[in-house]
Amino acid sequence: MEGFNHSRVSEFVLLGLTDSPELQTFFFVMFSVLYLITMLGNGLMLLTVLSTPHLHSPMYFLLSNLSLIDVCLSSFATPKMIMDFFAERKTISFEGCISQIFFLHLFTGTEIVLLISMSFDRYIAICKPLHYSTIMSQRVCAGLVVTSWTVGFLHTMSQLAFTLYLPFCGPNVVDSFFCDLPLVIQLACIDMYVLGIFMISTSGVIALISFLLLLTSYVIVLVTIKDRSSTGTSKALSTCTAHFMVVLMFFGPCIFIYVWPFTNFLVDKVLSVFYTIFTPFLNPLIYTLRNQEVKTAVKKKLSNQNLNLGKTTPRYPVQ
């Protein structure tokens, strides 16, 4: 943390999404509702998987971890953005800005590896069903999750390795609703263009390669099942389509923003909202709540909860 001593800037000013009072009120209501639904949806998914024995399988174990990451990803910046809609001056401390960058790359890096793990799980389940229980053991599943968080941590540390020691001595306006590496590096008092382009574009290239690997795996799965029964093909196609929708929503904005890191487009703000707010909001709907097993388990849990509440309601005798 000695790097903080070299910085003359104690805080950054966030421009946010808009300066229109009418739009700020609209966004405040919309994003507050989306954030609440995101927390409830992903929290319900976590609770359902943990408390339902027949959902203790590799696929749902990985899905529950995706829900956990989505809770974290939607919480690193969204609450502050919501509170800032009515703030006259939207500021964040230097330490807070660095923390946002740290958590953003930790959670996105972790989710990239987890999505690859989920793709691997579907590949084994569809292409090698007889070996599925052997390959996707509890130890392997736990190892995939631990690897995801480890890679995410190493990724974010590599991004921050030199950022902490950059001199920020003047400009401090960030044209977004949270701190991200491409925007913050441009404010340094030294020329970071070449090194910054190389370092940040590496994240974009990694995201692009990961996306192509995932796309290839889904193509292989679909080619493998093309000669099977229409019912099995339809179910597998539905599963792969849902998975690929999540992959596209997550990787598309990341690739666009980080492959061309120092180009400021209005669409960058929209894409930032997409993968930090909309994707965590849609994941439970696309991945889990459209799944019949999950829907049945959720309905059963809610009905049991209602029965328990009815049993505990005090009944008073009629006088």
N, C-alpha and C positions, 0 to 999 in steps of 0.2 A: 503493500500500500504506500510505499515511499513515493510512488509515481505521482500521487495526488499533490505532493508538495511542489512539483514542478509546474503545476497548472495555475494560471492566474484567474481562470474562469471558475467561479464557485457554483454557478447554476446555468442552465440552458432554458431558453424560451421556446415553448412548443406552439406552433401556429395552429395546430388542430386541423379538423376537417374543413371547417368553414367559419367565416366571421359574420354570417347572416344570423341575426337573432331568431328569425322565424325557423330557419333550418336547424339551429342549435336546439330549440325547443323540441322540434320533431325528432331529431337524432337522439336527444336525451330520453324521450319516451321509448323510441324504437329499440335503442341499444340496451336500455334497462330491462325491457321485456325479453329481448334475445338473450341477455346474460343470465337472467333468472331461469329461463327455460333451459339454457345450456347446462347450468348447474343441476337443475332438477333431473333433466334427461340423462346426463352422464352419471349423476349420483344414483339414480334409480337402476341404471344398468349395472353399476358396480355392486349395489346391494342385492340385486336379483341373482347375479352370478355367484356371489359369495354365499348366499343363503339357499340356493337351489342345487341339491346334490347332482341331479342328472345334467346340469350345465357345467359340471366340473370336468370339462374336456379341453384339449389344447386350443381349439378354435375360440372358445368362449373365455378361456384364460387370457389369450392374447387380446381379445376384444375388450375385456375388462381393463387391461392395462392401457389400451388405447383411450378408453374413457377417462382413466386417471390422467393421462397426458393432456387430453383435451381440456379437462378441468384446470390444469396448470397453465396451459397455453392461453386459454381465454381469460385468465386472471392476472397475468403479469402486467398488463397495460390497460385492459378494459375498464376496471373500476375507476382508475384515475382519469381516463378519458371522459367517462360519464360525469364525474364530479367537476371536471374542467369546463364543461359546457356553459356553466354559469359563473365561471371565474373571469374577472376582468383581465387578469394577467396570468397566463398559463406558464408556470415555471416548474422545473425539476432540478434538484441538486445534482452536482457532478457525480456524486456517489450513486444517487438514484438512477441517473442516466446509464452509468456503467452497469448497474444491476439489471436494468431492463435489457441491455444488450446481452448480458450473461445468460439470463433466463430464456430470452428469445431463442438463442442459438442452442442452448441446452435442450429445450423442449422440441424444437424443430429437428435438431439432429437426432434425438432419441426417436421421434416419430418416424423419421425416414427409415431407420433401421428396423423399427417395429413393423412398418408396412411391408418391408421386404420379408420379414419373418412370417407375417401373415400370408403373404403370397406363397412362400415356401410350404406353409402348412396346407394351403388349398391344393398346391401341386401334388404333394404326397398323398393327400386324401383322395384325389380324383385319379391320378396317374398310377399310384402304387398303393391301392387300398388294402391289400393283404399285409403290407409291411407298415401300415400307418401307426398302429399301436406300439410297434417296436421302435420305429424311428422317432416319433413324436412322444417320447417318454416325458415324465414329469421333470427329470433332470435336464433334458434337452430344452423344454419349454422355459424352465427357470433360467437356463443358460442364455437363451435368446433374449429374454427380458433384461438380464444383467448386462449382456453385451450391448443392448440398445442404449441403456443409460450410460454405460462406460464410454461408448463411442460419442454420445451426445456431449458428455463432460469434456472429453479430449478435444472435440471439435470447438466447443465454445472457448476453451482455454487457449487453443491455437489462434482464435480470432482476437482474443484480448491480450495476447502475449506482449504486444508492443503498444497497444492502444493506451494502456494505463500511463505510459511514459511519454506520450506525445504532448507537446506544448500547446495549450489552448489559451491564447493570450488576448483575444479580441472578439471576433465574431462568435455569437452564441445562440443564433436563431436556427431552430430545427423545423423544417417545413413538413411536419407530420404530427400525429397525435401521440407518438412515442419515439424513443431513441432507437435508431438502428444504425449499424456500422457504416454503411455507405454515406449516410447523411452527416454523421458525427465526424468522420475522418476528414470530410471536406472543410471542416472548421478549424483544423489544425493550422498552426502558424508556420509550418514548413510545407514544401511541395511533396505531397503524398500521392500524386497521380499514378506514377508508374508502379510503385510498391502496392498502393491501395488497389489499383486495378487487378494486379496479379493475385493478391491475397483474397479479395472479395469475390472475384470471378471464379476462383477455385471452388467456392461454395456453390456457385451457379453450375459449374461443370459437374461437381459431385451430384447435385440434385438432378441434372440432366441425365447423367449415366445411370443413376438409380431409377429414374423414371423409365428409361429404355430397357433396363433389366426387368422391371416389373411388367412392362408392356410385352416383352418377349415371353415371360413366364405365363401370362394370361393367354397369349396366342398358342403356346404349346399345349396348355390345358384344353382349349377349345378344339384344337386339331385332334387331340387324344380322344375326346368324347364324341366326335362327329359321327362315328359309326354305331354308337350305342342307341338304346331305346329313346324314343321321342320324349318320354317323361323325364328320364334321367338327363337328357340333353337340355331340356327346357329348364330344369332346376339348376343345373350347373351353369347354364348361360345366365340365368337370373342372378346367381351368386357372383359370378365373375363380373357382370355388368355393374352390380352394386359396388363391389370392391374397386373397380376401375374408376367409377365416378368419384369416389373419395380420393383416389390417387391423383386423378386429373385436377380436382379442385385444390388439392394441397400443393402439388408439385408445379402446376402451371404458374401461379403467382411467384413462387420462389425462384423458378428458372428465369422468368422475365425480369425480376428486380435485381437478381444477383449476377446474371450474365452481362448485363449492361448497368453496372452499379452507379456510375457518376452521371447518368442522364436523368434529369428531373422531368417527369411527365405527371400530369394530373392523374392519369390512370394508376400511377404507383400508389397513391393513397387508397384508391378503390381496391387494388389488389392486396394491400396491407390489411385492410378491413376484412377482405375475403378469407385469407388464411389464418388470421388471428381471432376472428369472431364468427364468421359464417360457417367455416369448415367444422370447428368444434360443435356448433349448433346443429349442423346437419348430420354429423357422423352417427349419433344414436338413431336417427330416423332411417338413414340409408343402410347402415350396417346391421342394426339389431332389432329395432322396433318393427321392421317389416318382416322379420324372421318369425315364423309361426311358433317355434319353441319358446322364444323369448317373450312373445306376446302372451302366450298361454301362461307362462310362469309369472309374468307381471300381473295379469288379471287375477290369478290365484292368490298372489301375495296381497293385492289390494282388497280382494274379497275377504281373505282371512283377517286382514287388519280391521275391516269394517265389522266383522263378526266379533272380534275381540273388543272393539270399542262399544258394541252393543251390549256385551256381557258385563262390561265395567260400568255402564250407565246406571246410576242408582234408580231404583223403582220405589216410589212412595205409595203407600196404601191409600186407597180412596176413602176419604172420611165420610 
